[in-house]
Amino acid sequence: MVRLFAALTLPPDVADGLKRRQSGLPGARWRPLEALHVTLAFYGEMDERRADDLASELARVAGEPFQIALKGVGAFGDDHRSHTLWAGVETPNDRLSVLAGRCKAAGQRAGVAMEARDYRPHVTLAYLKSQTNPDRIGAWMAGHNLLHSPPIRIDRFGLYSSVLTDDGSHYELEREYLL
């Protein structure tokens, strides 16, 4: 079984800029440089045959190069507790949404049961421990909310595998697709 997702890799200068912001919040498990990406579609675990079908369907995804920019930071959470810090993608970005929709449709054609939630493009910066002080989370976000990256040219996306470890997920680029 393999756990897969489609994503955009960030250029080194943008990833380095995000990495420099990853400090000053006790209880944050900061994501390593190689894990900073924009997810297009999460497919979950599947056998190798279905993974091959998915890879073939993703090869059919068409598109033209476009640009995105990262803008602002925020947190995901539930029950009044934040569990994830993220950097946002400047919206609206119709071309990004179309690409994400095509990656989701490729998964459906390959027989993958896709999540029904709305697409919210972001870069996960950290996972937060449950005891992380909410005031410190708010202060970190206020201190970094003016984040605005230079334009990022998107001319490809990748199919990644994900292996869960005690230190977090480890990602490996399995295939790359040009737009």
N, C-alpha and C positions, 0 to 999 in steps of 0.2 A: 504494500500500500504506500502511496505517496500523497503528500498534502501539497496542493498547488494554488497559485494565484497569478494573475497578470498585473504588471505594474510598469511604471515609468521610473527609470533611474535618473537621479539628479546629477548634474555636472559637478565635478569636484569643487569648484569655487563656491557654488551654492550650498553643497553639503558641508563644506568647511565652515561657512558662515553660520549654519544651523548648529554645528558642533560647538562653536564658540559660545553659544547661548545656553548650552547644557551644563549649567552649574547654579549653585546658590539656592537649591531647594532640597533640604533634608527629606528623605523618604522617596525621592525620585530615583527610579532605575532607568537611567538614560540609555537610549538606543545607540548602539555603536554606529560608526560612520557608514559601514557597509550595509546597514539595515535601513537607512533613510531613503524612502521611495514614496511614490504616490500610487496607491493601489487602484487598479481599474476594475478588477473583479476577483472575488475570492471563490474558489471552487471546492475547497475542502479535500478530504481524503478520497482516494479512488485507486482502483487497481491499474496495472500498467496498460492494459488494453484500452480502458476508457481514457487514460492519460494520452495515449497515442491518438485516439480519436479527437480529443480536445486539441492537441497540438496541430492536427490537420485542419480542424475547423478554424483555429486562430490564424493559420496561414492564409485563409480566405478573407480575413478582415482587411478591408480596403480603407484608404484614407490618404490625406495629403498632410505634409508637415505643417505644424502650427506652433504657436507660442503660448506658454502659461507664465504666470508669475506667482510667487508665494507672497501672501499678505496676511499679517496678523497672527495671533496665537489664541488658543482657547483650550477648553477641557471638555471631555466627555465624562459622563457619570450617571449615577442613578441613586435614588433615595438620599439626595442631598450630599452625596459623596463623589468627588471626582476620582476617576481611576486612570485617566489617560490625558497627557498633554499633547497638543498638536500644533503644527503650523498650518495655516489655511492656504488654499489656492484661491487667487483672486477670481471673483465671479462677477458677472456670468461668463462662462467659457463654453459656448455651444459645441465647439469642436472637441473639447475634452469629454463633454457629456455624451456626444455621439460615439466617440471611440469607446468609452466605458460601456455604453449600451451595446455596441457591436461585440465587445468581449463577453458580455453577459449572454447575448444571443448565441455566440459560439459555444459557450458552455451548455446552454439549453439544447442546442442541436447535437451535442456530444452525449446527451443524456444525464447531465449534471443537474441536480436539484439546486437551483440558485436562490439566494436570500431575496426576500421581497422588499427589504427596506430601501429607502431612497438613497441615491448615490451622493455622498458628501466628501468630495476630494480633499485630502489632507496628507500631511506627513506626520507620522507618529514620532514624537520626540522622547517621550518617557512614559513608563507605567508607574503609577503611584501606589505606595503601600497604604493600607487602610488607615494607619495612624498619622498620615501626612496632615499637617496643620492646615485647615482650609484658609486661614488668613495668610499663611505663607504662600499658598497656591495663588491666591488672588494678587498678592504683591508681586510674585514672579510674572504673572500674566500682564499686570500693569506695566512692569518694567520692560517687557519685550513686545508689547502689542503694536509698536510702530514698525515691526518687521515688514520689509518690502524688498523682495529680491529683484535683481535685473531680469529682463525677459529670458525665458528658458526655451530654447528651440527643441521641439519634440518631433523627431523624425523616425522614431522606432519605439517599440515596447517589448517587454520580455515576459516569458513564462518562467516563473520561479517555483522551486520546491522549498518547503519549509519543514525543518526538523525542530521539534520542541525539545529544549534541554533545560536543566536546572538554572542556567544562566540566561534563559530567554530563547527566542527562536533564532535559528541559523538559516540563512537564505542562500540558495544557489541558483544562478541563472542557468536554466535548462535549454531554452531556445530564445532567439531574438528575431523579431519581425520588423521589417522596414515598412514605413508608410509611404 
